[in-house]
Amino acid sequence: MRLLILASGIIFGLFVLLPVPASAQPAQELRGVWITNVASAVMNSDASIAQAMDYLAAAGFNVVFPVVWNGGYTLYPSDVMARTFGTAIHPSFVGRDPLGRIVIEAHRRGMEVIPWFEYGLAAYYASDSTDRGALLTARPGWALRNSSGGIATKNGAFPQFVWMSGLHPEVQDFMISLVTEVVDRYDVDGVQGDDRLPAMPVEGGYESTTVALYQAENGGALPPADFRNASWMRWRADKLTGFLRRMRDSVKARRSHLIFSTGPSEYAWGYPEYLQDSKTWVDSAIVDNFIPQLYPTNRSTPQETINDYTFRLDRALGIVPTQRRPMFFAGVLARVGSYQIEPTTATSMVALNRARGVQGETYFFYEGLRANSNAVGEALRTGPYQTPAVLPYRDGRAFRTPGSVVNETDSVAAKTGSWYRFNVAGFNGVGLVAFDTGAVKSIVYRASIPARAFYDVYAYRIVSPSPARTNTAPFDLIDLNGLTRRVTLDQTVSGAPGWVWLGSVELDAGERDVARLSNEGIGSGKTVVADAVMVMVNWKLPPIAPTSVTGPIDHSDIPGSFFIQGAFPNPFNPSTAIRVGIAERMPVRLEVFDLLGRSVAVLHDGPLSAGQHDIRWTADVPTGTYVVRLVALDGMQSSRLRPSVARLVLIR
């Protein structure tokens, strides 16, 4: 068990890594793949995302790095982008949420998800010298400039990247706001930058904001005109490293288990050309995962590819101290342009990695595994990835266990009343349908819960629009105390079938009733359709250790006890009711804090009578995770009982 305590002294909660069955002790390896929206169709539909996650899990992979920032657009609906630039998501994905779907489908198969901010500080891939892209057109002051005052570029003729200044405070705040938006909104497992985050072409740094900062720290002197001046390079690289630290701290302040990953260029190239001081990042343990891009340039033959890769692998390992080797994983090039890695080359690279103590690799990119009838993927699945593996940095435990799926036809789905076969494809076969007439018809879904935690509950929605379908299919979510919370699902919608999030509930280990679907209140002449229900652990809502009470709601027999039962709904927008139990009349304080320990609201400060109370909070704070704490104001009570705490998630 790990205890998360911030500097304020507030205990935010306890969470446990889910156990691995004693009968299966898998290897500890990172087996990852980058998923991009360029030259790949994976993200183009919910169905292709589900199919890709199924394939990767079956092939032995355990983590995916999906792109979320490309070409000046996010690949998720972003409030930050909508406010700043008026465009919430990449134009190709309007009306969808590819990241949200990947999180569901990857976690369903027990794989971790680490969103990848591919473009980093590159604003756009410009076609010519006048093309600046939407970001720099709207914010010209954010542009990275060379010593002549022009926008800094690299690699000669266009097309090429145009860059934002990584040393501009507004740019840094903007990028951190995107990263934290992702971890606040989604139950992801980390975030990743790469060869452009943080980075800047060595030719840049002559924009006015950077020049002013340099002068302030160097007695008014101007930066050297020679952009390769060693001290000038060091100064800029150190500023980028400081930016990386800020980003890391912003992520870790939210949830300590989030992996802060980087996939930079090799240090031998990345520092002199892009001011990426990845050696310091590793030496100082700023990052949790270090996955340098070991991409051979000599790919004339498989043997030359192997030779080039071996040279790069050994050179990259040379900058990593022995005590930091566990954070090192290899970035492997599987496909780019006309190049496609050979299956034997891929397996040979894995063997080279393991021979040097490197416990994992990530492939760029997914399509390289699937080309030529899945040749590379099959070579890995039947070769080095044929046995399961857990991620080395999770202490040999299964941090993400696969979702527990209960089909409507399973014996553990207890049915009452008449349900009929519904001849439309669902998650596993076809669904069931019930009518509004006669007695109540219901299905109670019972799932196997591995450990006490908060769990997300999903329903698989069959898409079969019809006037007869109900738009208020009633699901009752059932928590560990048997309390229910009703939510409804619209079954009249068109579009793609798939998993729909119903809500989050706290559950205890064992066989548990998690949801009940019925025909109650569905409307005259309507039908309700039943299909699978799934529960998956939610690591944004770790279970809170009981303070003074552990059993059912009634604790009146425990003198002086007080507790928070929960919040309904949770997650919420914008209002929730915090349920408080008091065994005897006493003065208490109910207060809400952000994850930096700052008070954001006092909901009650004074006496409360014995019994149960629902205290409402209508939030006027940003989207994110908050902690509500109940303490006794009486000195004697406070000395005997610890505060009771619970987590709240606001989603706007």
MARGULO-494632 format. One record per residue (C-alpha): residue number from 0; x, y, z. Coordinates in pm, 1 decimal. Layout:
% MARGULO-494632
 num       c1       c2       c3
 NUM        X        Y        Z
...
% end
This chain:
% MARGULO-494632
 num       c1       c2       c3
   0      0.0      0.0      0.0
   1    121.4    353.4    -77.9
   2     25.8    662.2    121.8
   3    -11.8    986.3    -73.2
   4     64.6   1283.9    152.5
   5    122.9   1636.9     25.7
   6    317.1   1908.0    202.0
   7      2.7   2052.6    355.6
   8    -28.8   1745.2    573.4
   9   -365.2   1648.2    427.3
  10   -398.5   1276.5    377.9
  11   -550.9   1240.4     35.3
  12   -597.8    867.5     30.0
  13   -460.8    518.0      8.4
  14   -453.5    303.0   -298.5
  15   -332.1    -47.0   -365.5
  16   -185.6   -213.5   -666.3
  17   -414.5   -490.3   -778.0
  18   -278.9   -837.9   -706.1
  19   -132.3  -1074.7   -961.3
  20   -259.7  -1432.6   -920.3
  21      1.3  -1649.5   -752.5
  22    -25.5  -1901.1  -1035.1
  23     97.3  -1650.3  -1291.8
  24    412.0  -1446.9  -1236.8
  25    470.2  -1270.9  -1568.2
  26    789.0  -1111.4  -1691.6
  27    856.2   -745.5  -1615.7
  28    890.5   -567.7  -1949.1
  29    759.0   -257.7  -2119.6
  30    604.1   -350.5  -2453.6
  31    473.4    -33.0  -2610.0
  32    363.0    116.2  -2938.0
  33    310.2    471.2  -3058.8
  34    -27.4    533.1  -3222.4
  35    -46.9    827.7  -3460.1
  36   -310.9    985.4  -3679.5
  37    -68.1   1015.1  -3974.0
  38    -40.4    723.7  -4220.7
  39   -265.4    524.0  -3990.1
  40   -640.7    464.2  -3972.6
  41   -651.2    344.6  -3610.5
  42   -803.1    663.0  -3470.0
  43  -1051.4    715.7  -3752.3
  44  -1336.7    522.2  -3590.2
  45  -1434.7    374.2  -3256.4
  46  -1448.5     31.2  -3418.0
  47  -1091.3     53.7  -3548.9
  48   -969.5    168.5  -3206.1
  49  -1135.5   -130.2  -3037.7
  50   -993.2   -367.5  -3298.8
  51   -641.8   -225.1  -3259.0
  52   -649.6   -254.6  -2879.6
  53   -773.5   -613.7  -2906.2
  54   -490.3   -694.1  -3145.5
  55   -217.0   -533.8  -2933.9
  56   -328.5   -705.3  -2615.4
  57   -338.9  -1041.5  -2792.8
  58     11.7   -976.2  -2930.1
  59    154.2   -923.1  -2581.2
  60    172.1   -542.7  -2561.0
  61     98.8   -369.6  -2230.6
  62    113.8      7.5  -2296.5
  63      5.6    237.6  -2578.1
  64    121.9    592.5  -2649.3
  65   -158.2    759.8  -2849.8
  66    -92.9   1099.0  -3007.5
  67   -295.9   1382.3  -2853.9
  68   -116.7   1689.5  -2995.9
  69    -39.9   1711.2  -3366.6
  70    -16.2   1997.7  -3617.1
  71   -142.9   2257.5  -3372.7
  72   -453.3   2057.7  -3279.8
  73   -552.7   1826.4  -2997.3
  74   -696.3   1482.4  -3065.9
  75   -940.6   1512.8  -2778.6
  76  -1202.5   1784.7  -2714.5
  77   -994.7   2052.8  -2541.7
  78  -1138.2   2340.5  -2340.9
  79   -790.9   2498.2  -2340.1
  80   -772.8   2499.0  -2719.7
  81  -1131.9   2618.5  -2752.6
  82  -1064.4   2914.8  -2522.1
  83   -725.2   3002.0  -2666.7
  84   -764.5   2935.3  -3038.5
  85  -1134.2   2864.5  -3093.1
  86  -1076.6   2507.3  -3214.1
  87  -1146.9   2233.0  -2961.7
  88  -1020.7   1936.4  -3163.2
  89   -848.0   1841.0  -3488.0
  90  -1091.3   1901.9  -3776.9
  91  -1082.1   1533.8  -3873.6
  92  -1224.2   1431.6  -3535.2
  93  -1499.0   1683.4  -3465.7
  94  -1781.8   1514.9  -3277.6
  95  -1560.2   1234.2  -3149.6
  96  -1310.4   1178.1  -2869.8
  97  -1037.5    939.5  -2994.6
  98   -837.4    961.0  -2671.7
  99  -1140.3    884.4  -2456.2
 100  -1218.1    580.1  -2667.4
 101   -856.5    456.1  -2655.0
 102   -855.3    486.9  -2275.8
 103  -1167.9    271.2  -2250.7
 104  -1060.5      6.2  -2500.7
 105   -697.7    -20.8  -2385.2
 106   -791.0    -41.1  -2018.1
 107  -1057.7   -298.3  -2105.9
 108   -770.3   -521.5  -2217.8
 109   -545.2   -434.9  -1923.2
 110   -306.2   -207.3  -2115.3
 111   -187.0    127.3  -1980.8
 112   -239.4    450.7  -2175.9
 113     22.5    726.9  -2181.8
 114    -88.4   1013.5  -2410.0
 115    188.7   1139.2  -2638.9
 116    228.0   1511.6  -2712.3
 117    395.8   1446.6  -3044.7
 118    434.1   1798.5  -3185.9
 119    548.1   1945.1  -2856.8
 120    677.0   2296.2  -2917.5
 121    653.7   2267.0  -3295.2
 122    356.6   2479.5  -3393.6
 123    301.6   2350.0  -3743.1
 124    451.8   2162.1  -4037.3
 125    461.6   2448.9  -4284.4
 126    445.8   2417.4  -4662.3
 127    641.2   2737.7  -4735.2
 128    804.0   3036.2  -4569.6
 129    475.2   3227.2  -4538.3
 130    281.8   2939.7  -4384.2
 131    268.1   2975.0  -4007.3
 132    -29.3   2762.3  -3906.6
 133   -316.9   2864.5  -3682.1
 134   -118.5   2894.8  -3359.3
 135    149.7   3139.7  -3474.2
 136    -98.7   3330.1  -3688.7
 137   -307.1   3391.7  -3376.5
 138     -6.4   3437.1  -3144.0
 139    284.1   3575.5  -3352.3
 140    465.8   3672.2  -3032.5
 141    501.0   3303.7  -2948.5
 142    726.4   3233.7  -3248.0
 143   1083.6   3113.3  -3204.3
 144   1322.1   3352.9  -3380.2
 145   1674.1   3323.8  -3518.8
 146   1954.1   3578.5  -3489.7
 147   1830.8   3758.4  -3803.2
 148   1486.3   3807.0  -3651.5
 149   1314.0   3556.0  -3877.0
 150   1114.4   3259.5  -3753.4
 151   1360.3   2986.1  -3663.6
 152   1342.7   2676.4  -3881.1
 153   1571.8   2386.6  -3950.9
 154   1666.6   2134.2  -4216.3
 155   1680.5   2366.5  -4515.6
 156   1396.6   2390.0  -4765.4
 157   1026.8   2375.1  -4689.2
 158    814.1   2189.0  -4595.4
 159    945.9   2193.8  -4240.4
 160    841.9   2266.3  -3883.5
 161    789.1   2617.5  -3754.6
 162    838.5   2648.8  -3380.6
 163    701.4   2816.3  -3074.2
 164    952.6   2955.5  -2827.1
 165    996.0   2702.4  -2548.7
 166   1131.1   2980.5  -2326.4
 167    829.8   3209.2  -2362.4
 168    634.7   3195.2  -2032.5
 169    298.2   3199.8  -2211.4
 170    400.8   2909.0  -2433.1
 171    518.7   2709.0  -2132.5
 172    194.8   2776.4  -1946.9
 173     -6.5   2681.7  -2255.3
 174    171.2   2347.3  -2297.4
 175    142.9   2265.9  -1926.5
 176   -227.3   2350.2  -1940.1
 177   -275.0   2096.8  -2222.9
 178    -84.7   1826.8  -2034.0
 179   -270.7   1884.5  -1708.2
 180   -603.4   1903.9  -1890.4
 181   -546.5   1549.0  -2015.2
 182   -460.5   1408.0  -1672.7
 183   -745.8   1598.1  -1507.4
 184  -1003.9   1480.7  -1759.8
 185   -898.4   1121.8  -1831.2
 186   -798.6    826.6  -1616.1
 187   -469.0    792.2  -1802.1
 188   -150.1    632.5  -1672.4
 189     95.7    908.8  -1755.3
 190    198.1   1157.6  -2023.5
 191    484.9   1168.5  -2272.3
 192    690.9   1427.8  -2457.0
 193    934.2   1341.0  -2734.9
 194   1195.1   1496.3  -2964.4
 195    997.5   1821.7  -2964.9
 196    892.0   1847.1  -2598.7
 197   1080.6   2017.1  -2462.4
 198   1310.2   2114.0  -2748.0
 199   1399.6   2402.2  -2977.9
 200   1627.6   2425.8  -3278.9
 201   1968.2   2548.6  -3166.2
 202   1932.8   2833.2  -3417.5
 203   1652.3   2986.0  -3210.0
 204   1624.1   3189.6  -2893.2
 205   1648.5   3544.8  -3027.0
 206   1285.1   3641.7  -2972.3
 207   1236.4   3944.8  -2747.6
 208   1108.4   3759.1  -2441.1
 209   1408.5   3523.8  -2436.9
 210   1656.3   3805.1  -2502.2
 211   1508.6   4006.6  -2213.7
 212   1532.9   3707.8  -1979.8
 213   1892.8   3643.3  -2081.7
 214   1984.6   4006.6  -2024.2
 215   1821.0   4005.0  -1682.4
 216   2037.1   3709.6  -1578.5
 217   2359.3   3819.4  -1750.3
 218   2418.3   4179.2  -1650.8
 219   2236.6   4327.2  -1948.0
 220   2449.7   4149.5  -2209.4
 221   2289.0   4036.1  -2531.9
 222   2293.0   3668.1  -2626.5
 223   2590.9   3567.3  -2842.7
 224   2527.6   3598.3  -3216.3
 225   2682.0   3252.8  -3257.9
 226   2392.6   3022.6  -3176.8
 227   2640.2   2739.3  -3108.3
 228   2823.8   2931.3  -2840.2
 229   2866.2   2673.0  -2562.0
 230   2750.2   2889.1  -2270.8
 231   2454.3   3022.6  -2471.2
 232   2354.8   2664.2  -2559.4
 233   2385.8   2561.6  -2195.0
 234   2173.7   2853.6  -2075.5
 235   1889.0   2770.8  -2317.7
 236   1908.4   2396.6  -2249.6
 237   1890.5   2459.7  -1874.9
 238   1580.1   2674.1  -1923.7
 239   1414.2   2392.8  -2119.9
 240   1506.3   2150.1  -1842.4
 241   1350.1   2385.9  -1589.4
 242   1034.8   2388.5  -1800.9
 243   1035.9   2007.3  -1800.1
 244   1060.1   2009.6  -1420.0
 245    758.9   2241.8  -1398.8
 246    560.7   2014.0  -1623.0
 247    661.9   1706.4  -1422.0
 248    567.3   1872.5  -1093.6
 249    230.5   1978.0  -1235.3
 250    156.7   1618.5  -1333.5
 251    282.5   1454.5  -1014.7
 252     90.1   1697.8   -793.5
 253   -226.7   1553.1   -937.3
 254   -158.7   1180.3   -902.8
 255    177.1   1041.4   -796.6
 256    132.9    716.0   -990.7
 257    123.8    897.4  -1325.9
 258    428.7    809.8  -1534.9
 259    620.7   1110.3  -1666.4
 260    773.4    971.1  -1983.6
 261    995.7   1109.1  -2257.1
 262   1087.5    978.7  -2601.1
 263   1361.4   1222.8  -2709.1
 264   1615.2   1218.1  -2987.4
 265   1942.2   1053.2  -2894.4
 266   2144.7   1280.1  -2668.4
 267   2431.6   1286.8  -2919.9
 268   2196.5   1459.7  -3166.6
 269   1929.0   1605.0  -2944.9
 270   2155.2   1829.2  -2736.0
 271   2366.8   1996.6  -3008.3
 272   2076.7   2036.5  -3251.8
 273   1766.3   2078.0  -3033.4
 274   1904.5   2167.9  -2687.7
 275   1750.1   1854.6  -2535.4
 276   1967.0   1780.5  -2233.4
 277   1825.4   1433.2  -2182.2
 278   2136.9   1328.1  -1990.4
 279   2044.9   1570.3  -1713.4
 280   1683.0   1454.7  -1728.5
 281   1802.7   1101.8  -1656.1
 282   2075.7   1190.5  -1405.8
 283   1832.5   1401.8  -1204.0
 284   1543.6   1152.8  -1236.8
 285   1316.7   1423.8  -1374.6
 286   1151.0   1158.3  -1591.6
 287   1019.0    815.9  -1495.7
 288   1061.9    657.2  -1839.7
 289   1341.1    736.1  -2084.0
 290   1269.7    599.6  -2433.7
 291   1525.0    749.6  -2677.3
 292   1451.6    714.3  -3047.8
 293   1716.9    468.1  -3164.4
 294   1626.4    492.7  -3531.2
 295   1893.1    360.7  -3771.0
 296   1971.6    585.6  -4066.3
 297   2156.6    303.8  -4244.8
 298   1873.1     69.3  -4341.8
 299   2007.9    -66.6  -4669.5
 300   1996.5   -428.0  -4553.5
 301   1865.3   -600.3  -4239.3
 302   2220.8   -656.8  -4117.6
 303   2317.7   -292.3  -4167.8
 304   2001.7   -192.7  -3984.0
 305   2099.7   -416.4  -3692.0
 306   2455.4   -283.6  -3689.3
 307   2335.6     77.6  -3686.9
 308   2079.7      2.7  -3414.6
 309   2343.3   -170.3  -3199.5
 310   2572.3    132.6  -3225.0
 311   2292.2    368.8  -3125.4
 312   2174.6    147.1  -2841.2
 313   2521.4    126.9  -2687.8
 314   2577.9    501.1  -2733.3
 315   2244.8    582.2  -2567.6
 316   2312.9    348.2  -2276.5
 317   2647.6    519.4  -2228.4
 318   2484.1    832.5  -2085.0
 319   2267.7    641.0  -1835.8
 320   2416.1    576.8  -1489.1
 321   2379.7    222.5  -1359.3
 322   2124.6    323.1  -1097.4
 323   1908.7    479.0  -1369.5
 324   1910.5    181.8  -1607.0
 325   1563.5     58.8  -1498.2
 326   1407.1    372.9  -1650.8
 327   1571.3    311.0  -1991.5
 328   1366.3    157.0  -2271.8
 329   1441.3    155.1  -2642.6
 330   1254.3    343.3  -2914.4
 331   1241.3    113.1  -3218.8
 332   1160.6    226.7  -3573.2
 333    910.0    -12.6  -3729.1
 334    787.2    194.6  -4021.0
 335    852.1    530.1  -4185.4
 336    801.0    630.3  -4547.0
 337    894.9    330.6  -4761.3
 338   1085.7    159.3  -4480.4
 339    927.3   -141.9  -4311.3
 340   1116.7   -337.9  -4048.5
 341   1169.7   -708.4  -4112.7
 342   1023.7   -951.5  -3856.1
 343   1363.6  -1107.5  -3783.6
 344   1514.2   -760.0  -3742.9
 345   1249.4   -672.4  -3484.0
 346   1305.7   -987.4  -3280.3
 347   1684.2   -943.2  -3305.1
 348   1651.3   -592.9  -3162.3
 349   1452.8   -730.2  -2868.5
 350   1728.5   -984.7  -2807.8
 351   1993.5   -710.6  -2821.1
 352   1795.5   -506.2  -2568.9
 353   1757.0   -793.5  -2324.9
 354   2124.5   -888.4  -2354.8
 355   2208.9   -537.0  -2233.3
 356   1954.3   -539.5  -1952.5
 357   1702.5   -319.2  -2133.7
 358   1361.0   -440.9  -2020.1
 359   1141.0   -317.1  -2297.1
 360   1088.4   -118.0  -2613.9
 361    830.9     99.4  -2788.5
 362    766.8     78.4  -3163.2
 363    707.8    366.8  -3398.9
 364    444.2    308.2  -3512.2
 365    140.9     74.0  -3498.2
 366    109.7     15.9  -3873.0
 367    459.1   -130.4  -3878.5
 368    329.7   -421.0  -3671.0
 369     33.6   -487.9  -3899.8
 370    199.5   -460.1  -4243.4
 371    239.6   -769.2  -4461.6
 372    -32.6   -966.8  -4286.5
 373     81.4   -867.5  -3935.6
 374    429.3  -1008.8  -3999.3
 375    614.3   -814.9  -3726.6
 376    330.9   -837.6  -3476.8
 377    310.2  -1212.8  -3522.4
 378    686.8  -1253.6  -3488.8
 379    672.1  -1073.6  -3153.9
 380    356.7  -1252.2  -3038.2
 381    498.4  -1598.8  -3107.6
 382    853.5  -1504.9  -3005.7
 383    974.9  -1269.9  -2731.4
 384    623.7  -1152.0  -2635.6
 385    458.7  -1492.4  -2614.7
 386    435.2  -1487.1  -2233.3
 387    254.1  -1208.2  -2042.4
 388    449.1   -915.8  -1900.4
 389    374.7   -647.7  -1644.0
 390    538.2   -307.2  -1651.6
 391    865.6   -300.6  -1455.2
 392    789.2     29.0  -1279.8
 393    469.8   -109.3  -1122.8
 394    658.5   -324.3   -871.3
 395    574.1   -644.8  -1055.0
 396    200.0   -592.3  -1009.5
 397    -86.5   -561.3  -1254.4
 398   -168.3   -194.2  -1212.5
 399   -429.4   -214.3  -1487.6
 400   -628.7   -534.8  -1471.6
 401   -862.2   -602.2  -1765.1
 402  -1217.7   -481.9  -1732.0
 403  -1464.7   -726.5  -1580.3
 404  -1733.2   -779.9  -1844.6
 405  -2070.0   -932.5  -1757.2
 406  -2283.5  -1030.6  -2055.0
 407  -2658.5  -1002.8  -2023.9
 408  -2690.0  -1377.2  -2091.4
 409  -2434.3  -1483.6  -1826.9
 410  -2558.0  -1688.3  -1533.8
 411  -2436.6  -1417.0  -1293.9
 412  -2672.1  -1168.1  -1461.1
 413  -2989.1  -1240.2  -1260.5
 414  -3302.4  -1176.6  -1466.8
 415  -3659.8  -1123.7  -1357.3
 416  -3956.9  -1100.5  -1591.3
 417  -3966.0  -1169.4  -1964.2
 418  -3665.1  -1075.0  -2175.5
 419  -3650.4  -1163.0  -2543.9
 420  -3370.8  -1210.1  -2794.7
 421  -3282.8   -885.3  -2971.2
 422  -3139.8   -972.5  -3310.3
 423  -2889.9   -686.7  -3333.8
 424  -2519.1   -744.1  -3270.9
 425  -2391.0   -641.3  -2931.4
 426  -2061.5   -683.8  -2750.7
 427  -2077.5  -1062.5  -2750.0
 428  -2358.7  -1196.2  -2967.1
 429  -2694.2  -1022.5  -2963.6
 430  -2875.8   -843.1  -2683.6
 431  -3203.8   -885.3  -2500.4
 432  -3511.5   -665.9  -2507.8
 433  -3797.0   -603.9  -2263.8
 434  -4124.7   -415.7  -2304.6
 435  -4286.3   -160.9  -2077.0
 436  -4597.4   -376.9  -2022.0
 437  -4673.8   -603.9  -1730.4
 438  -4457.8   -662.8  -1426.1
 439  -4114.8   -512.3  -1373.5
 440  -3839.5   -675.2  -1579.2
 441  -3483.6   -637.0  -1456.8
 442  -3129.5   -768.8  -1489.9
 443  -2885.3   -744.2  -1200.4
 444  -2523.4   -761.9  -1319.0
 445  -2280.2   -927.8  -1078.8
 446  -1904.1   -892.7  -1130.3
 447  -1585.4  -1023.4   -974.5
 448  -1407.7   -731.7   -804.4
 449  -1034.3   -787.1   -737.5
 450   -976.5   -521.8   -468.9
 451  -1148.6   -238.5   -291.0
 452  -1137.9     67.9   -513.9
 453  -1350.1    306.2   -712.4
 454  -1469.6    150.8  -1036.8
 455  -1608.1    296.4  -1356.2
 456  -1923.6    123.5  -1475.1
 457  -1993.9    102.6  -1848.9
 458  -2283.5    -28.3  -2053.6
 459  -2240.4   -153.8  -2408.1
 460  -2486.1     43.2  -2616.7
 461  -2631.1   -137.2  -2918.1
 462  -2713.4    115.5  -3187.6
 463  -3051.1     36.1  -3342.9
 464  -3249.0    360.6  -3368.0
 465  -3622.2    306.5  -3355.3
 466  -3926.0    499.4  -3228.4
 467  -3989.4    202.4  -2999.5
 468  -3658.0    236.9  -2816.0
 469  -3643.1    428.7  -2487.0
 470  -3420.9    728.9  -2431.6
 471  -3426.2    672.5  -2055.1
 472  -3302.1    316.5  -2002.3
 473  -3268.0    310.3  -1620.3
 474  -2945.5    172.5  -1471.7
 475  -2910.2    161.3  -1094.4
 476  -2542.7    165.0   -991.5
 477  -2481.3    -26.4   -668.4
 478  -2195.1     64.1   -430.7
 479  -2019.2   -138.6   -162.3
 480  -2287.6    -50.0     95.1
 481  -2573.6   -151.9   -131.7
 482  -2672.3    208.5   -198.6
 483  -2800.3    274.0   -548.5
 484  -2777.4    572.7   -779.8
 485  -2994.2    583.5  -1091.6
 486  -2860.5    700.0  -1426.4
 487  -3030.1    672.4  -1763.4
 488  -2898.1    576.7  -2104.7
 489  -3036.8    705.2  -2431.1
 490  -3093.6    404.5  -2656.7
 491  -3235.3    605.2  -2946.1
 492  -2905.5    747.5  -3070.4
 493  -2745.5    668.6  -3402.6
 494  -2374.2    628.8  -3473.1
 495  -2125.9    366.6  -3360.8
 496  -2204.3    103.3  -3097.0
 497  -1971.3     85.2  -2801.0
 498  -1910.3    131.6  -2431.8
 499  -2083.5    422.3  -2257.7
 500  -1971.8    539.2  -1914.9
 501  -2255.4    529.1  -1660.8
 502  -2072.8    647.2  -1349.1
 503  -1824.2    555.6  -1078.2
 504  -1892.0    362.6   -758.7
 505  -1678.3    234.9   -474.7
 506  -1676.6   -145.5   -453.7
 507  -1521.7   -397.5   -219.0
 508  -1337.7   -713.9   -320.4
 509  -1544.5  -1021.8   -405.9
 510  -1847.9  -1109.7   -612.9
 511  -2057.6   -793.8   -613.7
 512  -2380.3   -666.4   -766.5
 513  -2269.6   -360.2   -961.2
 514  -2568.0   -249.9  -1172.5
 515  -2935.8   -318.2  -1232.9
 516  -3119.9   -249.2  -1559.2
 517  -3498.6   -248.4  -1565.4
 518  -3798.2   -136.5  -1767.6
 519  -3909.5    105.6  -1496.6
 520  -4024.2    439.7  -1632.6
 521  -3909.8    377.4  -1988.4
 522  -4227.0    528.4  -2133.3
 523  -4549.5    390.5  -2270.3
 524  -4501.8    168.8  -2573.2
 525  -4123.8    169.7  -2536.9
 526  -3865.3   -107.9  -2515.0
 527  -3538.6   -130.7  -2326.2
 528  -3237.4   -318.8  -2464.8
 529  -2989.5   -505.9  -2246.7
 530  -2633.2   -592.6  -2339.2
 531  -2302.1   -626.3  -2154.3
 532  -2193.0   -422.8  -1852.2
 533  -1826.9   -367.0  -1765.5
 534  -1648.1   -243.9  -1453.6
 535  -1290.0   -114.9  -1451.5
 536  -1082.1     30.4  -1170.8
 537  -1057.3    409.9  -1172.7
 538   -718.4    530.5  -1054.7
 539   -833.0    891.9  -1045.5
 540  -1050.9    792.5   -749.8
 541   -834.1    577.2   -520.3
 542  -1020.7    425.4   -225.4
 543  -1002.1    627.1     91.5
 544   -885.3    445.5    402.0
 545  -1164.7    429.3    661.6
 546  -1100.7    662.0    953.2
 547  -1320.9    571.8   1248.1
 548  -1576.7    348.9   1080.7
 549  -1564.7     53.6    845.2
 550  -1908.7   -103.5    817.5
 551  -2255.3     -6.7    694.4
 552  -2401.7    340.2    718.1
 553  -2535.7    317.2   1075.8
 554  -2250.6    396.1   1318.5
 555  -2456.4    539.2   1601.3
 556  -2305.9    283.1   1838.4
 557  -1958.3    439.3   1801.3
 558  -1945.4    739.9   2035.9
 559  -1811.4   1054.2   1876.8
 560  -1765.2    905.7   1531.1
 561  -1805.6   1106.6   1212.8
 562  -1747.0   1010.7    852.4
 563  -1802.9   1093.5    487.3
 564  -2012.1    826.7    320.8
 565  -1954.2    958.0    -31.3
 566  -2072.9   1211.7   -283.7
 567  -2365.9   1174.2   -519.9
 568  -2308.3   1214.1   -810.3
 569  -1932.7   1173.8   -837.3
 570  -1794.2   1270.2  -1089.7
 571  -2027.6   1570.2  -1108.2
 572  -2103.5   1893.3  -1294.2
 573  -2148.8   2140.8  -1137.5
 574  -2317.2   2023.5   -817.2
 575  -2288.5   1725.3   -584.6
 576  -2415.5   1628.0   -239.6
 577  -2159.7   1510.5     17.0
 578  -2317.1   1261.9    256.2
 579  -2193.7   1301.7    613.4
 580  -2268.9   1074.3    907.9
 581  -2246.6   1197.9   1269.0
 582  -2293.9    962.6   1563.7
 583  -2371.0   1238.4   1812.2
 584  -2414.8   1614.8   1794.2
 585  -2078.3   1790.3   1756.9
 586  -1917.6   2087.9   1582.4
 587  -1749.2   1985.3   1252.8
 588  -1587.5   2150.5    953.6
 589  -1642.0   2020.5    598.9
 590  -1386.7   2173.3    363.3
 591  -1279.7   2118.3      0.2
 592   -915.2   2132.5   -111.3
 593   -741.1   2116.1   -447.4
 594   -455.1   1870.9   -504.0
 595   -198.0   2126.8   -392.4
 596   -365.0   2138.2    -52.3
 597   -525.7   2479.9   -102.3
 598   -870.8   2537.4     43.6
 599  -1128.3   2615.3   -226.5
 600  -1454.5   2595.4    -31.3
 601  -1584.5   2560.9    326.2
 602  -1919.1   2380.3    308.2
 603  -1999.7   2364.8    680.0
 604  -1836.6   2509.6    989.6
 605  -2032.4   2452.2   1308.9
 606  -2254.0   2203.9   1491.6
 607  -2427.2   1913.3   1320.1
 608  -2688.7   1693.9   1486.2
 609  -2658.0   1317.3   1505.6
 610  -2759.2   1135.0   1188.7
 611  -2699.1   1155.9    818.3
 612  -2669.4   1485.4    631.5
 613  -2637.8   1566.5    260.4
 614  -2438.0   1887.9    219.7
 615  -2442.2   2030.1   -131.2
 616  -2146.4   2182.5   -313.7
 617  -2203.6   2380.4   -632.5
 618  -1851.8   2420.1   -766.7
 619  -1713.9   2737.1   -922.1
 620  -1364.8   2594.1   -970.4
 621  -1191.0   2441.6  -1276.0
 622  -1234.1   2083.7  -1393.3
 623  -1024.4   1847.3  -1184.0
 624   -996.5   1630.5   -875.3
 625  -1065.9   1774.5   -530.9
 626  -1053.2   1642.4   -176.4
 627  -1329.2   1699.5     77.4
 628  -1228.7   1667.0    443.9
 629  -1445.9   1637.2    754.1
 630  -1289.4   1718.5   1091.6
 631  -1426.7   1764.9   1443.1
 632  -1384.3   2113.4   1584.4
 633  -1398.1   1989.2   1942.4
 634  -1044.2   1938.4   2073.1
 635  -1120.5   1609.2   2246.4
 636  -1288.5   1462.4   1939.7
 637  -1006.1   1575.1   1714.5
 638   -748.9   1407.1   1932.7
 639   -931.7   1073.7   1920.6
 640  -1040.1   1059.3   1559.0
 641   -855.5   1125.3   1234.7
 642  -1018.5   1337.1    963.9
 643  -1247.9   1159.2    720.1
 644  -1168.1   1235.8    356.4
 645  -1305.5   1156.8     11.0
 646  -1224.0   1252.7   -346.7
 647  -1449.4   1449.9   -578.1
 648  -1409.0   1478.5   -953.5
 649  -1551.6   1780.5  -1134.4
 650  -1604.7   1733.0  -1509.3
 651  -1730.2   2028.3  -1710.2
% end
